[in-house]
Amino acid sequence: MADFSWTTQSPLQKALVAGAHGASGPAGVTLTEIRDILLVQVMARRGKAAETAKAAKKLFGAEPPAKPGVASGKGVTLIWSGPDQFLAYAPRGDGSQLGKIAEAFAGSASLSDQSDGRCLLRISGSRARQAMAKFLSLDLHDSVFPVGAAATTSLDHTAVNLWRDADSADGLPVYNLAVFTSFADSLYGVVAESSLEFGLQSASVAAA
């Protein structure tokens, strides 16, 4: 029997060209693919929401958000993704995290490992909000989508998870989009093309 060797590669291996694109001058939008991520969907079973929240508090040091938003725990971000469910996001690490998560939620929640099923795009910059207004139907003004906000929405008719991180060191907003890997190539194109008029800086980095 033939031996098979699997090589992990980014879904944006061909689409993402690192560097400056579009308008000249300082880039108004920075678009970064975050690689090597751990992303697990945790869905409380019927009648087990309180037990799931308690297990999350014990494992992560933070309770998952009960409404659209994010919570920061020990090396992990918990992102609301629907009633009684959330995404646990962290750097992939040595691969032992998934086993610990499965053990912690045994009997209280169902899990779906999305680490290789999602592509994470981080969007920041002085013109990020204007670029995102072209492809998202959400109001991203600070007053309604502040740091720590989250939403399940659509991008080009495709479901995505969106959340806002702490502002960058220069005070500019930072947004994250988790998109399905199978649509990543085309959705990256939508985001990139929407940013070109503002000047686009694109790159890929490992999760940290």
N, C-alpha and C positions, 0 to 999 in steps of 0.2 A: 504494500500500500504506500502511495506517495506521501511524503511529509509536506505539510503546508506551513509556511512562515507568514505571519500577518504583520504588516508594517502600519503603524498608526500615522495618519497624516491629517492635516487640517482640511476641512471642507472648502476652505478658501485658498487652497494651494495654488490655484491658477488665477482666481479672480483678484486676490489682494496683491497689489504692487506697491511695496513700501516706498515712501518718499512724498514729495510735494506735488500737488496736482491742482489744476484749475487756475483761478485768479492769482496774479503775482502778488508779492508782498507777504506779510505775516499771515499765516493760516488762521482763518476764523473758526475752523472746525478740525478737531483731531479725532480720528476714527481708528480705534485700536481693537484688534482681535485678541481676546484673552484666552490663551491656550492652557492645556493641562489642568482642567478644572474637575472638581467633584460636584455634581449637582444631583440631588436626590429629592424626588417628590414624595412627601409624607402625607398620607390621607387617613385621617382618623376613621376608625370603623364606627358603625352605628352605635350611639350611646357611649362612645369611648373618647370623646373630645377632651374632657377634663383629664383623663388618664394619659392621653397623648401629650397634652400640654405639660403635665407633671414629669413625664419621661424626658421631654425636650429640655425642661429646666434642669434636670439632673445631669443629662449628658452634655448639653451645650452651655449651661450657665445662663440661659435666657429662655423665657417663654415665647412661643411663636406669636406673631401679631394676630389679634382676633378680628381685625379689620384691615383694609388695604394699607400696607406699610411694611417696614422692615425692622428687625431686631438684631442687634449684634451680640454674639456670644463668644465663647472661647475659640478663636480662630475660625469662626463660621458666621455667615450671615443668613438669617431666616427671613424668607420673603413670602408674604401672603400671596396665595395663588387661587383662593376660593374659600368658601365656608368650610371651616374645620380641615383645612389643608394648607401646606406651605412647601416651599423649596428650601432645602439646606444647601448653601453654596460655600465652597472652600477650595483652596488649592488641592490638587489631587494627592500629593504626598506619596507615602509608600504603599498605598493601596489597602491599608488596614482599616481605614475609617469606615468603609461600607459594612464590614463585619460587625463593628461596634454599634453602628446605627441599627442594623438588623436585630441585634441582640436587645438593644434598648427599647425598641418598639414592638417586640414580639408580643402578639396578642392584643395590642391596642391600635395599631395602625398598619395599613398596607403601604408598601414602598415600591417605587419605580425608579431605577437608576437611569438618570438622564444624562450622565456624564459624556457619553459619546453620541447622544441623540440630540444634543443642543449645541449651538455655537453662540458664544458670548461676545457681543460687540459693546465697546465702551465709547461713548460719544461725549466730547467736552469741547470747550472753547468759547470765545466771545460771541460767536454766531451760531452756536449749536442749536439753540432754541428756534431760531428762524429756519434753519435747515430742517429740523424735525417737524415743524409746522406743515411742511409739504407732504409728509407721508403718515402723520399721526393725527387723529381727530380729537386729541386731548388738549386741554388748556394746561400748559406747562409753566404758567406764571408762578413766581415764588409764593404768592398768597394762596394758591390752591394746590400746587404740587411742590411742596418744600422738600428740603433734605429729609430723607427717611420715608418719602411717599412711594407707593407702589401701585401698579395697575395691571390687570390682564386685559389686553386690547388686541387690535389687529394692525398689521402692516401689509399693505398690498393684498388684502383679503386673507392674510395668514395670521393665525394666533401667535402672539408673542407675550412674554412677561417683561414688564418695564419697571425699573426702580431707580431712585435717585440716591447717589452716594453723597458723602460729605464733599463740599466744594474743594476745588484744587487749591494749592498753596497760593495761587494768585487770585483766589476768590471767585473763580469761574465755576459754573455748574457742571456736574458730572453725572451722566445717565448711563444705565446699563440696559441692553436689550438681549434677552435670551430667545433665540430663534431656533426653529427646528433645523437640524443639520441638512435634511434633504432639500430645504428651501434656501439655505444660507447663501449660496452663490448668487441667486437672483435678488434676494433681499439686500445683500451687501451692495449690489449694483444700484438699487433704488436709493439707499442711504448715501452712497458715494456721489451719485449724479446730483442728488439734491443739495450736496455740499459744495460742488465745484465753484459756483459763483462767489462763494465766500472765501475760497482758498482752502484746500484740503491737505492735511498731513495724515498719512495712513501708515500703520505699523502693526506688528504682532509681537506680543510678549507673553511669557509664561505667568500664570497666576501666582500671586505672592501674598 
